[in-house]
Amino acid sequence: SGEYLIGYAQRILTLQQEAEAVLKDPAGSNPIRIGLPEDMMSTAMAEVFGLFAQEHRTIRLDVTSGLSRNLTERYRNGELDIVIVKESAASADCYASFPEEMAWFESENAITPLSEPIRLVTFPQGGLYRDEMFETLERERRRWYIAFTGSSLESVLVSVETGLGISLLPVSTTKGRRVRRYKSLGEASPMVVSIYTWEKAGLISQLVDHMTTVLHDRFQSGS
C-alpha cells in the first residue's frame, strides 16, 4: 500500500507541474484531433496544418491517418474533432463533400486479357475499396484471390505497377505511376470524400474552412 501511495503522490506532483507549465506557457494546451486518409495528407494540406499551428500557439494539432471506416467510427465516438473520410455517400451532417473518380488499374506492362483467377491487390480488411472490389467481382462472377494486402497507398501502387495484381483506386493517385486502366470490369462508381466537424464556429471552424479549400482545389483540378 505504501508503494501505491508513493505512486499516487508522484502522479499528483506531475499533474501539478504540468498545470504550472501550462499557466506559464499555454502553447499546445488545447488539442484539436484530426483524422484523414493517407492520400489526403497532401503538401497543401500539411501546409495548412503547419501555418495554423504557427499562428495559434495555444493549439496542439493531433493529426492521424487511417482507413476511412476506422476514422468514421472514432469521429462518431467523439475521439476526433475533424475528420476527412471516403465513403459511398455523404451523411447529412457532413460539412462538405467532393466526388472522387475511381477506376480499376493494372500494370502498364501487364499481358491482357488477365487470366482467372484474377490476382487482387487490396487494402486491409475494413478498407472501403476492398469491399467494392469483392462486390464487383462477385457480381461479374469472376474467380479471384488476394495476391497482396498493403497497409499504405504506396505499397498498393507499387504492387500494381510490378504486375502483382489489379486494384480499384482513385484516379488522382495514379498520375505518374506505371499503371493503366483495366477495362474488363467496366466503369467503377465514384466515391465521395467528405469532411466532418463537431464545431461550426471558432478556431476549429476556421481550420475546417482551410482544409475544405484544399479539398476543393484538389478535386476541381483533378489532381
N, C-alpha and C positions, 0 to 999 in steps of 0.2 A: 504493500500500500504506500510505503514511503517513496518508492521509485515512481509510482503513479502520480503522487502529489508533486514530486520534483518536476516531472514531465509537464504536468498541468501548469505549474508555476512558470516554467520556461516558455510555454506557449503563450501565457498571458503577457509575459515580458516581451516576447516577439511581436505580438499584436500591438502592444503599446508603442514599441519602437517604430513599427510600420505606420501607425497613426500619426506619430510625431513627424515622421519623414514626409507624409502627405501634407501635413499642415505647413511645413517649412517649404516644400516644393511640390505643388499639386500636379506636376506633369505626369500624365499617364494614369491619373486616378479614376477616370471614367471610361470604362471599356465599351467599345462597340464591336459586337461579334458578327462577323460576315462569313457567309459560305457561298462558294461558287464552283462550277465545274472547271476542271483543269484548263481546257482550251479557252475559257472566258477570261483567264488571267493574262490578258494581252499587255503589251508595253503601255498602251494608252490607259488601261485600267490600273496598272501598277503606278503610273504617274499620278493618277487621281488620288490614290491612297497615300502616296508619298507627300504630295502637296498638302492634302488635308491634314496629315499628321504634323507637318511643319507649321501650319497655320493655327492649329488648335492643340497646344501643348498639354492641356488637361485631359485630352482624349488619348486612349490607348486602343489602337486598332488591333483586333484579333481576327486575322483572315485565315480561313482554311479552305482547301479544295477537296472535292469528293464526288461521289456518284449522286446524281440528282435525287434519286429516291431516298437516299440516306439524309441528304441535306433537307429535303422537304419534311421528313419526319422530325428532324432536330428543330426546324423552324416552328412547326406546329406544336412541339413540346415546350416552346419558349426558350430553347437553348441558343438560338440565333436571333439577332435583331434585324438583319438584312440578309436576303438570300436570292441568288440567281439560280434558276433551275431550268432544265429542259424537260418538256412534257408533251403529251399528245394534244392537250388542250389546256388553256389557262383557266384557273379558277376565278371566280367572280371578284375576289378581293386582291387580285394582282395589281401592282402599281402601273406596270406597263408590260407589253409582250410583243415579240417580234417573230415572224415566221423564219424558219431555218430550213433551207433546201437540203434534202437528203438524197443519197444515191448509193447503189452498190458499186464497189470498186474491186479491181483485180490488179495484179502486177502488169506493167506495160509490156513485159516480156512473156506473159502467160500464153500458153498454147490453147487455143479455143477450137471447138467448144470444150468446156470443162467437163471432164467425165465424172460420173457418180460413183460412189458417194461424194458430194461436194464438201471440200475442206473449208471450215469456217475459222475466221479469226475474230474473237469476241472480247468484250469486257467481262469482268467478273459477274457472278450471279447477282441480280438486282439491277444491273445496268439496263437502261431503257432500250438502247439499240439492240441489245442481246435478245430481249423478248420479241421485238419486232422482227428480227431475223428468223427466229424459230417459227413465228406465226406465218410468215410469208412462205417459208419452205414447206411447212405442213400443208398450207393451202394449195400450193403448187404440186403437192405430192412428190416432192423431190427427196431423195435419200441424202443424208448429210452426217457429218460428225465434226466435233470441235477439234481443230488441229492446234490451236493456241489460244490461251486466255491471258490477256495483258491488263495490268492494273493502271497503265498510263496510256495516253493517246499516242505518244511517241512509239512505244513498243508495239502497239497495234498497227500503226502506219508502216513501221519497218518490216513487220511480218508480212503485210500485204505486198509491199514493194519487192520483197525477195521471193514471192511466189508461194508462201506457206499456205495461203488460202485467200478467200474473198471476205469482204466485210461491208456492212452498212455503215456509212459515215457521213458527217456533214460535209457538203461540197466545199465549204470555205476552208476546211482543214487540209485539203488535199492539193492545194495550189503549190506548184514547185516540187511535188513528190513524183516518184517514178511509178505512177499508177494510172489506170484508165478506167472508164466506166464499164461495168459488167452489165450488159443489156438483156441478158437472157431471162432475168427475173422481172423485167418490166420497170415501170417508174415507181419510185418509193414515195410514200406520203410524207409531206413536210412535218417537222416538229415545230414547236414554238419555244422560244427562250423567254422566260418570264422573270420579272423581278418583284419581290415582295418585301414589305416592311411593316412593322407594327406601328411605327411613329409616322405621323403625317405632318409634323411641324418640327421646328428646332434644327439643331445641327445634323441629326440623323437624316432629316428630310433633305437638307442641303446636299449631303453626301449622296443620297439616293438619286437626286436630280443629276449630279455629275456622272454617276455610274450609268444612268439611263441614257445620257447624251452619248457616252462611249458606245453603248449597245446600238443606239440609233445610227450613229455614224458607221459602225461596223456592218450592219445589215443593209443600210442604204447603199453602201459602196460595194457590197457583195464580197468583202474581204474578211 
